[in-house]
Amino acid sequence: VQLQASGGGLVQAGGSLRLSCAASGRTFSGYSISWFRQAPGKEREFVALISWSDPPTYYADSVKGRFTISRDNTKNTVYLQMNSLKPEDTAIYYCAASGLRYSTSQYDFPYWGQGTQVTVSS
């Protein structure tokens, strides 16, 4: 499966952005899709996952209540709605796909998009 992330940009603290992850190739509905992010000088970290089965969604504690992940299987697209953004959310955001129902480890995701930059100014 091929993934393409988009929707990043520059936003002030407290603002919102919606990221999109468009997929092509194999049956999209059979994959769990996660968002990871990597800030300068830091390791890549898990942000959110939407599974192909129930329970459907998981979030890192740092974004719970502010970010919402959703999917539209008819459009082969996963979205990450990011509200109440903080400067510490600044990072490159990557979407990734896995056949596993659930994982927060980047090593369980064999398919990756190219990343989209999110910058939150204070």
Secondary structure, 3 states (H helix, E strand, C coil): CEEEEECCEEEECCCCEEEEEEEECCCHHHCEEEEEEECCCCCCEEEEEECCCCCCEEECCCCCCCEEEEEECCCCEEEEEECCCCHHHCEEEEEEEECCCCCCCHHHCCEECCCEEEEEEC
